[in-house]
């Protein structure tokens, strides 16, 4: 291995949960540059289509590039086939984007989640393009803390309404203990009604019980 190769520890916390009626995605909003907080309100959850979203952890520019490419492929699929791209197809495209850069890996961990004709799905991707389907997952430097809360509280088959407070508790636990995660957080629900971001008032209700 090249002597200058270093393992990157991505500074953030993102969470994805599969529910019986949709998918819940959550992330903190702190963007770090080494030991400096570069931005307190960075976006880490992105809408790809009405039924599909992605979270990114890692280098912002490289993550946004994956988001932009995935949006293009999703639009092309809809134009060609006349229907939205399936979640697993979108995840495989993201995987190939990452794999194609494997010699100089993109510093990106991602969670692709959404709802299609087969129901809700969640896929985790590593910087080399590895892909696994998950029911419950977290990425970034705060993920070891978040996973502890998720594995304690998450159960297969729960509803979106039951999953949101679990995601918020796990995220806030990571924000309290991981210096690269913090400031505020975002929560997104993708279900049969489409993509929806929780408002500040909605998030405040969950914070009071977290």
C-alpha positions as a Markdown table, in Angstrom:
| # | Residue | x | y | z |
|---|---|---|---|---|
| 1 | Unk | 0.0 | 0.0 | 0.0 |
| 2 | Unk | 1.3 | 3.5 | -0.8 |
| 3 | Unk | 2.9 | 5.1 | 2.2 |
| 4 | Unk | 0.9 | 8.3 | 1.7 |
| 5 | Unk | -2.5 | 6.4 | 1.6 |
| 6 | Unk | -4.6 | 7.4 | 4.7 |
| 7 | Unk | -7.9 | 6.0 | 5.9 |
| 8 | Unk | -10.4 | 8.8 | 5.9 |
| 9 | Unk | -12.7 | 9.2 | 8.9 |
| 10 | Unk | -15.7 | 11.1 | 7.6 |
| 11 | Unk | -16.9 | 13.7 | 10.0 |
| 12 | Unk | -20.7 | 13.5 | 10.3 |
| 13 | Unk | -23.6 | 11.3 | 11.3 |
| 14 | Unk | -26.3 | 10.1 | 8.9 |
| 15 | Unk | -29.1 | 7.6 | 9.7 |
| 16 | Unk | -31.5 | 5.5 | 7.5 |
| 17 | Unk | -34.4 | 3.4 | 8.7 |
| 18 | Unk | -36.8 | 1.2 | 6.7 |
| 19 | Unk | -40.4 | 1.2 | 8.0 |
| 20 | Unk | -43.5 | -0.6 | 6.9 |
| 21 | Unk | -44.8 | 2.5 | 5.3 |
| 22 | Unk | -41.7 | 4.4 | 4.2 |
| 23 | Unk | -38.1 | 5.4 | 4.8 |
| 24 | Unk | -36.7 | 7.8 | 7.4 |
| 25 | Unk | -33.4 | 9.6 | 6.8 |
| 26 | Unk | -31.7 | 11.9 | 9.3 |
| 27 | Unk | -28.4 | 13.8 | 9.6 |
| 28 | Unk | -26.7 | 16.4 | 11.6 |
| 29 | Unk | -25.7 | 19.7 | 9.8 |
| 30 | Unk | -22.2 | 20.4 | 10.9 |
| 31 | Unk | -19.5 | 20.6 | 8.2 |
| 32 | Unk | -16.0 | 20.4 | 9.4 |
| 33 | Unk | -12.6 | 21.3 | 7.8 |
| 34 | Unk | -10.1 | 19.5 | 10.0 |
| 35 | Unk | -10.7 | 20.8 | 13.5 |
| 36 | Unk | -12.6 | 23.9 | 12.2 |
| 37 | Unk | -16.4 | 24.1 | 11.9 |
| 38 | Unk | -16.7 | 25.3 | 8.3 |
| 39 | Unk | -20.4 | 25.5 | 8.2 |
| 40 | Unk | -23.2 | 25.0 | 10.8 |
| 41 | Unk | -26.1 | 24.3 | 8.4 |
| 42 | Unk | -24.7 | 22.0 | 5.7 |
| 43 | Unk | -27.1 | 19.8 | 3.8 |
| 44 | Unk | -26.4 | 16.0 | 3.9 |
| 45 | Unk | -29.7 | 14.6 | 2.7 |
| 46 | Unk | -30.7 | 15.2 | -0.9 |
| 47 | Unk | -33.8 | 14.6 | -2.9 |
| 48 | Unk | -33.1 | 12.5 | -6.1 |
| 49 | Unk | -36.8 | 12.2 | -7.1 |
| 50 | Unk | -40.2 | 12.3 | -5.4 |
| 51 | Unk | -39.7 | 8.7 | -4.2 |
| 52 | Unk | -36.0 | 8.6 | -3.7 |
| 53 | Unk | -33.3 | 10.3 | -1.5 |
| 54 | Unk | -29.6 | 9.9 | -0.6 |
| 55 | Unk | -27.5 | 10.9 | 2.4 |
| 56 | Unk | -23.8 | 11.7 | 2.1 |
| 57 | Unk | -20.9 | 11.6 | 4.6 |
| 58 | Unk | -17.4 | 12.5 | 3.6 |
| 59 | Unk | -16.0 | 15.2 | 1.3 |
| 60 | Unk | -18.8 | 17.6 | 0.4 |
| 61 | Unk | -17.8 | 18.2 | -3.3 |
| 62 | Unk | -17.4 | 14.5 | -4.1 |
| 63 | Unk | -20.7 | 13.7 | -2.4 |
| 64 | Unk | -22.5 | 16.4 | -4.3 |
| 65 | Unk | -21.0 | 15.1 | -7.5 |
| 66 | Unk | -22.5 | 11.7 | -6.8 |
| 67 | Unk | -25.8 | 13.4 | -6.1 |
| 68 | Unk | -25.8 | 15.3 | -9.3 |
| 69 | Unk | -25.0 | 12.3 | -11.4 |
| 70 | Unk | -27.6 | 10.2 | -9.7 |
| 71 | Unk | -30.3 | 12.8 | -10.4 |
| 72 | Unk | -29.3 | 12.8 | -14.1 |
| 73 | Unk | -29.6 | 9.0 | -14.3 |
| 74 | Unk | -32.9 | 9.1 | -12.5 |
| 75 | Unk | -34.3 | 11.6 | -15.0 |
| 76 | Unk | -33.0 | 9.7 | -18.0 |
| 77 | Unk | -34.5 | 6.5 | -16.6 |
| 78 | Unk | -37.9 | 8.2 | -16.2 |
| 79 | Unk | -37.7 | 9.6 | -19.8 |
| 80 | Unk | -36.8 | 6.2 | -21.3 |
| 81 | Unk | -39.1 | 3.9 | -19.3 |
| 82 | Unk | -41.9 | 6.3 | -18.4 |
| 83 | Unk | -41.8 | 5.5 | -14.7 |
| 84 | Unk | -39.6 | 6.4 | -11.7 |
| 85 | Unk | -36.3 | 4.5 | -11.3 |
| 86 | Unk | -36.5 | 1.6 | -8.8 |
| 87 | Unk | -34.6 | 2.2 | -5.6 |
| 88 | Unk | -32.2 | -0.8 | -6.1 |
| 89 | Unk | -31.4 | 0.4 | -9.6 |
| 90 | Unk | -30.5 | 3.9 | -8.3 |
| 91 | Unk | -28.4 | 2.3 | -5.6 |
| 92 | Unk | -26.5 | 0.2 | -8.2 |
| 93 | Unk | -25.8 | 3.3 | -10.3 |
| 94 | Unk | -24.4 | 5.1 | -7.3 |
| 95 | Unk | -22.3 | 2.0 | -6.6 |
| 96 | Unk | -20.9 | 2.0 | -10.1 |
| 97 | Unk | -20.1 | 5.7 | -9.9 |
| 98 | Unk | -18.1 | 5.0 | -6.7 |
| 99 | Unk | -16.5 | 1.8 | -8.1 |
| 100 | Unk | -15.4 | 3.5 | -11.3 |
| 101 | Unk | -13.2 | 5.8 | -9.1 |
| 102 | Unk | -11.9 | 2.9 | -7.0 |
| 103 | Unk | -8.2 | 3.6 | -7.8 |
| 104 | Unk | -8.5 | 7.1 | -6.3 |
| 105 | Unk | -11.6 | 6.5 | -4.2 |
| 106 | Unk | -14.2 | 9.2 | -3.7 |
| 107 | Unk | -14.3 | 10.1 | 0.0 |
| 108 | Unk | -18.1 | 9.3 | 0.2 |
| 109 | Unk | -20.2 | 7.0 | 2.3 |
| 110 | Unk | -23.9 | 7.1 | 1.2 |
| 111 | Unk | -27.3 | 5.8 | 2.1 |
| 112 | Unk | -29.8 | 5.5 | -0.7 |
| 113 | Unk | -33.4 | 5.1 | 0.5 |
| 114 | Unk | -36.9 | 5.3 | -1.1 |
| 115 | Unk | -40.1 | 3.7 | -2.0 |
| 116 | Unk | -41.0 | 1.9 | -5.2 |
| 117 | Unk | -43.5 | -0.7 | -6.5 |
| 118 | Unk | -41.8 | -3.3 | -4.2 |
| 119 | Unk | -42.0 | -1.2 | -1.1 |
| 120 | Unk | -39.5 | 0.7 | 1.0 |
| 121 | Unk | -35.8 | 0.0 | 0.6 |
| 122 | Unk | -32.5 | 1.2 | 2.0 |
| 123 | Unk | -29.0 | 0.6 | 0.6 |
| 124 | Unk | -25.6 | 1.4 | 2.2 |
| 125 | Unk | -22.6 | 2.2 | 0.0 |
| 126 | Unk | -18.9 | 2.5 | 0.8 |
| 127 | Unk | -16.3 | 4.6 | -1.0 |
| 128 | Unk | -15.2 | 1.7 | -3.2 |
| 129 | Unk | -18.8 | 1.0 | -4.4 |
| 130 | Unk | -19.7 | -1.8 | -2.1 |
| 131 | Unk | -23.4 | -2.1 | -1.6 |
| 132 | Unk | -25.7 | -3.8 | 0.9 |
| 133 | Unk | -29.4 | -3.6 | 1.5 |
| 134 | Unk | -30.1 | -2.7 | 5.1 |
| 135 | Unk | -33.1 | -2.1 | 7.4 |
| 136 | Unk | -31.2 | 0.2 | 9.7 |
| 137 | Unk | -27.9 | 1.9 | 9.0 |
| 138 | Unk | -25.7 | 4.9 | 10.0 |
| 139 | Unk | -22.6 | 6.4 | 8.4 |
| 140 | Unk | -19.9 | 8.9 | 9.5 |
| 141 | Unk | -17.7 | 9.5 | 12.5 |
| 142 | Unk | -20.7 | 9.5 | 14.8 |
| 143 | Unk | -22.2 | 6.2 | 13.5 |
| 144 | Unk | -20.7 | 4.0 | 16.3 |
| 145 | Unk | -22.7 | 6.0 | 18.8 |
| 146 | Unk | -25.8 | 6.2 | 16.7 |
| 147 | Unk | -25.8 | 2.5 | 16.0 |
| 148 | Unk | -25.9 | 1.7 | 19.7 |
| 149 | Unk | -29.1 | 3.5 | 20.1 |
| 150 | Unk | -30.6 | 2.2 | 16.8 |
| 151 | Unk | -29.9 | -1.4 | 17.6 |
| 152 | Unk | -31.5 | -1.0 | 21.1 |
| 153 | Unk | -34.7 | 0.7 | 19.8 |
| 154 | Unk | -35.3 | -0.2 | 16.2 |
| 155 | Unk | -37.5 | -3.1 | 15.3 |
| 156 | Unk | -38.4 | -4.4 | 11.9 |
| 157 | Unk | -41.9 | -3.5 | 10.8 |
| 158 | Unk | -42.3 | -0.2 | 12.7 |
| 159 | Unk | -44.1 | 2.7 | 11.2 |
| 160 | Unk | -42.6 | 6.0 | 10.1 |
| 161 | Unk | -44.1 | 7.8 | 13.1 |
| 162 | Unk | -42.5 | 5.3 | 15.4 |
| 163 | Unk | -39.1 | 5.5 | 13.6 |
| 164 | Unk | -38.7 | 9.3 | 13.6 |
| 165 | Unk | -38.1 | 9.7 | 17.4 |
| 166 | Unk | -35.7 | 6.7 | 17.3 |
| 167 | Unk | -33.7 | 8.4 | 14.5 |
| 168 | Unk | -33.7 | 11.7 | 16.4 |
| 169 | Unk | -32.5 | 10.1 | 19.7 |
| 170 | Unk | -29.7 | 8.2 | 17.9 |
| 171 | Unk | -28.7 | 11.3 | 16.0 |
| 172 | Unk | -28.7 | 13.5 | 19.1 |
| 173 | Unk | -26.7 | 10.9 | 21.0 |
| 174 | Unk | -24.0 | 11.1 | 18.3 |
| 175 | Unk | -24.1 | 14.9 | 18.3 |
| 176 | Unk | -23.4 | 15.0 | 22.0 |
| 177 | Unk | -20.4 | 12.7 | 21.9 |
| 178 | Unk | -18.9 | 13.1 | 18.4 |
| 179 | Unk | -17.1 | 16.5 | 17.9 |
| 180 | Unk | -17.6 | 16.4 | 14.1 |
| 181 | Unk | -21.4 | 16.0 | 14.4 |
| 182 | Unk | -23.5 | 18.8 | 15.7 |
| 183 | Unk | -25.3 | 22.2 | 15.5 |
| 184 | Unk | -28.7 | 21.1 | 14.2 |
| 185 | Unk | -30.3 | 18.2 | 12.3 |
| 186 | Unk | -32.5 | 17.3 | 9.3 |
| 187 | Unk | -35.1 | 14.6 | 9.0 |
| 188 | Unk | -36.6 | 13.4 | 5.8 |
| 189 | Unk | -39.5 | 11.0 | 5.2 |
| 190 | Unk | -40.0 | 9.2 | 1.9 |
| 191 | Unk | -43.3 | 7.3 | 1.6 |
| 192 | Unk | -46.2 | 6.8 | -0.7 |
| 193 | Unk | -46.9 | 10.5 | -0.6 |
| 194 | Unk | -43.4 | 11.4 | -1.8 |
| 195 | Unk | -40.4 | 13.2 | -0.3 |
| 196 | Unk | -41.0 | 15.4 | 2.7 |
| 197 | Unk | -38.6 | 17.3 | 5.1 |
| 198 | Unk | -39.7 | 17.8 | 8.6 |
| 199 | Unk | -40.2 | 21.5 | 9.5 |
| 200 | Unk | -38.4 | 23.2 | 12.4 |
| 201 | Unk | -41.6 | 23.0 | 14.5 |
| 202 | Unk | -42.0 | 19.3 | 13.9 |
| 203 | Unk | -38.3 | 18.6 | 14.8 |
| 204 | Unk | -38.7 | 20.6 | 18.0 |
| 205 | Unk | -41.4 | 18.3 | 19.2 |
| 206 | Unk | -39.2 | 15.3 | 18.9 |
| 207 | Unk | -36.2 | 17.1 | 20.5 |
| 208 | Unk | -38.3 | 17.7 | 23.7 |
| 209 | Unk | -38.7 | 13.9 | 24.0 |
| 210 | Unk | -35.3 | 12.8 | 22.8 |
